[in-house]
Amino acid sequence: MVELNVFRDIYFHDSILEGINYLENENKLILEIELCNWKQKWFNSDESEMRMGHLVFRNVIDYEIDPHSMVDSNEVLEIEVNKIDKKYYLTKLVLTLEDDVMIIKIKASDVEWIWL
């Protein structure tokens, strides 16, 4: 992943997943996230505590959502990234889901954070 350091540089825990959009013709998966800006190392008190952004996965070859459920302001509990081969990584997100958890697995070669 070209921007793999996005997971090192941005602290996603407790941030809110607001939406998922898969662009099949572009092999792109976009996660709309309300980021806990106040938890970031660069945060300054003049900024908004929460900020919207997109976590954009490119060259997506597969993704799974378990259980397959509507996204409804799910909190990010954990993100894990593992290399699959020379080009692709598997990113696993664990999110809250009422009395359970939702797991999203994404196989892609690139990911980037874009502020809105």
ChimeraX attribute file (.defattr): number of C-alpha atoms within 10 A of each C-alpha:
attribute: neighborCount
match mode: 1-to-1
recipient: residues
	/A:1	18
	/A:2	10
	/A:3	13
	/A:4	15
	/A:5	11
	/A:6	15
	/A:7	16
	/A:8	9
	/A:9	11
	/A:10	16
	/A:11	18
	/A:12	23
	/A:13	16
	/A:14	17
	/A:15	22
	/A:16	23
	/A:17	23
	/A:18	17
	/A:19	16
	/A:20	15
	/A:21	11
	/A:22	15
	/A:23	12
	/A:24	9
	/A:25	6
	/A:26	10
	/A:27	14
	/A:28	18
	/A:29	23
	/A:30	19
	/A:31	17
	/A:32	19
	/A:33	26
	/A:34	22
	/A:35	24
	/A:36	20
	/A:37	20
	/A:38	16
	/A:39	16
	/A:40	14
	/A:41	10
	/A:42	9
	/A:43	13
	/A:44	11
	/A:45	7
	/A:46	6
	/A:47	10
	/A:48	11
	/A:49	15
	/A:50	15
	/A:51	15
	/A:52	17
	/A:53	16
	/A:54	21
	/A:55	18
	/A:56	18
	/A:57	23
	/A:58	19
	/A:59	17
	/A:60	23
	/A:61	12
	/A:62	12
	/A:63	15
	/A:64	12
	/A:65	14
	/A:66	11
	/A:67	12
	/A:68	10
	/A:69	9
	/A:70	12
	/A:71	14
	/A:72	13
	/A:73	16
	/A:74	21
	/A:75	21
	/A:76	21
	/A:77	16
	/A:78	15
	/A:79	17
	/A:80	11
	/A:81	15
	/A:82	11
	/A:83	14
	/A:84	13
	/A:85	9
	/A:86	8
	/A:87	12
	/A:88	18
	/A:89	20
	/A:90	19
	/A:91	20
	/A:92	19
	/A:93	18
	/A:94	19
	/A:95	24
	/A:96	19
	/A:97	17
	/A:98	9
	/A:99	5
	/A:100	8
	/A:101	17
	/A:102	20
	/A:103	19
	/A:104	17
	/A:105	18
	/A:106	21
	/A:107	22
	/A:108	24
	/A:109	22
	/A:110	18
	/A:111	24
	/A:112	18
	/A:113	18
	/A:114	11
	/A:115	11
	/A:116	10
